[in-house]
Amino acid sequence: MIVTMRSEATQEQIEGVSERLRKQGYATHVIQRQEQVVIAAVGDGSGPDHLQPLESAPGVSEIAPTSQPYMLVSRDVKPQRTIVRAGNLEIGGRDLVVMAGPCSVESREQLLETAHAVRSAGARVLRGGAYKPRTSPYDFQGLEEKGLELLAEAREETGLKIITEIIAPEEVELVASYADILQVGARNMQNFALLKKLGGVSKPVLLKRGMSSTIKEFLLSAEYIAKHGNDQIILCERGIRTFEPATRNTLDLAAVPLLNELSHLPVVVDPSHGTGRRTLIRPAAKAAIAIGADGLLIEVHPRPEQAWSDGPQSLTLSEFANIMNELRGYAKLEARRLN
């Protein structure tokens, strides 16, 4: 349920309506629109019939049901776009933000070489996995805290923000103490204990779509984070599993404008996981920009043939620089800026 307050509503009136909603059993979220305040009443409460007397409460303009089960991340509650901020970096505004780096942090030399190269090419964020959820228990699982320390060192040397994956609720505080953006991978999109925990941190969260998840399920996972207090969420389309074996996943580019239509959250695309093939990253990245993505997440490695994970879908340093030069023209066509 959404309670829209009048533009002249006072703070006392807003709090009074919020208190009445809480007494009816709803959790309340006060959201500032451009010219007025709306109060999202989340939960079953006493039912919509008990809210009708609120329509005559001082400061109330109207009460309406939401059209979607995900309320806080929908445009019903907040029509204007959300800008996610990591320090001085903005995601969801005019700038097209590219996050680039290796699938896994392997060594200091590998990471620093990559960090300097992607920064020179125009990336704003360094990606790299310190904790790696792998399908096989025998595959490389990441350097863990040592990897986080190397990411922090790379940030110190290059000025890049860092994004890394978090895979367990008990590791949130540690990873958040290092990273600028916390990534939830596809396998953890419905790890609800983790999502709730991330709702309590003050860092942006990049949420990847699960490999077999619908758009509705994807947005409901984002709702978990928002409901628990963190509205700094970036949605990431990274491909879904279909019957087609020619690519690692099927990159659902139609999800980008659909997510922009349904939600106010910024949307980025991962063409590396979305295709699983180095040769397909360039056209997929161009298409992502053209269809409305706010950024790209791209795997880059100095020597992909020696990578400990995801080598076949990682660009070389020179390939990444060449692609970034091409993407600048596409960004201009969409009235976006690419560093």
Secondary structure, DSSP 8 states (H G I E B T S, - for coil): -EEEE-TT--HHHHHHHHHHHHHTT-EEEEEE-SSSEEEEEES-TT-GGGGGGGGGSTTEEEEE--SSS--TTBTTT--S---EEETTEEESSSEEEEEEE-SB---HHHHHHHHHHHHHHT-SEEE-BSS---SSTTS----THHHHHHHHHHHHHH--EEEEE---GGGHHHHHHH-SEEEE-GGGTT-HHHHHHHTT-SS-EEEE--TT--HHHHHHHHHHHHHTT---EEEEE--B--S--SSSSB--TTHHHHHHHHBSS-EEE-HHHHH--GGGHHHHHHHHHHTT-SEEEEEB-S-GGG-SS-GGG-B-HHHHHHHHHHHHHHHHHTT-EE-
